[in-house]
């Protein structure tokens, strides 16, 4: 039972019981049963008027009081009294922030895409007088205004704007709804879009488009990387061109790194050996150094290319430009 109704019932009960006790005593003293009935009726009226006159609203509520149909003021919070019959409480208005959900189903965007949009509205009454006198049902009116504004904003926005620019749409919606509800004494705190539902066929198409875009970006990044690597190679080539010794050292280092793996075979043209002034190195000595795990004489020892066998095919002979047993 509401607090206001419980209070009225309590006042009615107290006045009615006390009044009937007094009426019974008076009627008994006067030895007039008819007087007792009349006093009981008067007691009932007094109890009803007392219960109708007393009202109470909570801290977050305001009561709109009308006197003979005209606005007489706001009452509350707490306990207050009105004149029965002459005055009445038109409505008790809640001043707390209220949460309302609303949606726009099958709304067409600016790029002709049907979408379902769910949103939530946070609002509150800041002027109870306007909320009661200026609109019939302010809570329902706020809901319809929010839904109309949402459809209008969707119709002027593309699907990409709705999906990626929710914050901007929320701000626009808040301004439109607040402008419409301000004459009703309602203030909009915020509007938030909760969900945007698009057709399943369009979701598949958008997924393929997003995948193609990611592949395009990956190819662009790969091409940029290749360009950077090629530029570095060009810089290195210029440096090696200016310093042949550095090129020779780099070639020797590459050969040394390649010979670390056992069983590997590296074939180097004899012209490259002459250029690096490495000369011929005995295959057995080279293999011993590899097995020992350390190069002889502190010099970098490149891998040795074994002689190319021609026993199976004498016509092959020694490969042109290569020295058997040399690197």
Number of C-alpha atoms within 10 A of each C-alpha: 6 6 12 16 13 11 16 19 16 14 19 21 16 13 20 22 15 13 20 19 16 16 21 19 13 16 19 13 9 11 11 12 13 10 16 21 15 13 20 21 16 16 22 19 15 16 24 19 17 21 23 19 18 17 20 20 19 15 12 12 18 23 24 22 21 18 17 11 11 10 16 14 14 16 20 17 14 13 12 13 14 18 13 15 11 10 18 21 17 15 15 18 20 18 17 13 15 14 13 16 16 17 21 20 14 15 19 20 21 15 12 12 16 19 19 17 21 18 19 17 23 16 24 17 23 19 17 23 20 16 23 18 15 13 15 11 11 19 16 12 15 21 17 14 15 28 20 16 20 26 20 17 19 23 18 13 17 16 21 11 15 20 13 10 12 16 14 12 21 19 13 15 25 23 16 18 26 21 13 17 21 16 14 23 20 24 21 24 15 17 24 18 20 12 13 16 14 15 12 9 8 12 12 11 11 12 11 12 12 12 12 12 12 12 12 12 12 12 12 12 12 12 12 12 12 12 12 12 12 12 12 12 12 12 12 13 13 11 13 15 12 11 11 13 12 13 17 17 13 13 15 19 14 13 19 16 14 15 19 15 11 11 8 11 13 14 17 17 15 19 12 15 18 12 11 16 10 15 11 15 15 13 18 12 12 20 16 13 14 20 12 10 10 14 16 14 7 7 8 15 22 23 28 26 21 17 15 15 13 12 9 7 8 9 8 12 11 14 13 9 10 19 20 18 17 22 26
